[in-house]
């Protein structure tokens, strides 16, 4: 068993935005072609806490070097007041030859980067005919910081960012960190949600909201919204928008804004395409100058497992991580099956 901690993963993925974007694109392509297995995520909720949850995401990704595993990720928004990250995660990677667990990988870095790469890839696909020069980051946490980092690579036309958070101190702190993440970007801080939504043609929503609170009428004509946190937008606004998702069946669950829209209407034809279809060229999203396009990714475990496997292979090449001999029975002979791991 190989253990890869937070610092290991961060070092292995540092500066690898283009590589991660390409991996996410390829994983979406495989998902569209039916070469993944992605069961529904399991949500562990608590009767005395609506905001806290832990989610299990099992997945298999095929191709030349197939891989499988499970991400176990918690979201405890109250951690922020304790000086801790909201989300923490661990990813277990299994051998596709023996089924044995072969690595335990710290998952918060992987989760944030695959989420950001997914959003940035969608932004590139959905704005290619009119590349935006600015983005509003609605919610000033780890996810939007990574989204800005990946947008700089995927959408190089960006020159400015507008920040908004319900906690002004978080927005100001985010602004101070922006030069490290996106050098050369001009940064401003909005004083209210209406100002933030109207400020830029590209908007990234990454909040901890559990109930819809935005109708998107403040967005400019033809805006593109990366609805990463999934529960910010009123279902009526979803029905007025052009909607793109990562997986139809997955996103219409767990009281996401799109799930609420389905419950409201009894239909799901308000979804125009999946990102996999856009990549494969089997669907297109024509831009209506008066209609907002909303990308709502549920977050497929296949992305986490593909990226964790990528990190694991890099760690083996570089000798990173800590090996734990004897973790499984018969580990003495495991090297003959899997090769050295540390």
Secondary structure, DSSP 8 states (H G I E B T S, - for coil): -EEE-HHHHHHHHTT-HHHHHHHHHHHHHHHHTT-EE----EEEEETTEEEEEEEEEEEEE-STT-EEEEEEEEE-GGGGGGTS-SEEEEEEEE-TTT--EEEEEE-HHHHHHHHHHHHHHHHHHHSTTS--SEEEEES-SHHHHHHHHHHHHH-TT--EEEEE-SSHHHHHHHHHHHHHHSTT-EEEE-SSHHHHHHH-SEEEE----SS--B--TTS-TT-EEEETTSSSB-HHHHHHSEEEES-HHHHSSTT-HHHHHHHHHS--TTEEEEHHHHHHTS------TTS-EEEE----HHHHHHHHHHHHHHHHHHT-SEE-TTSSTTGGGHHHHH----
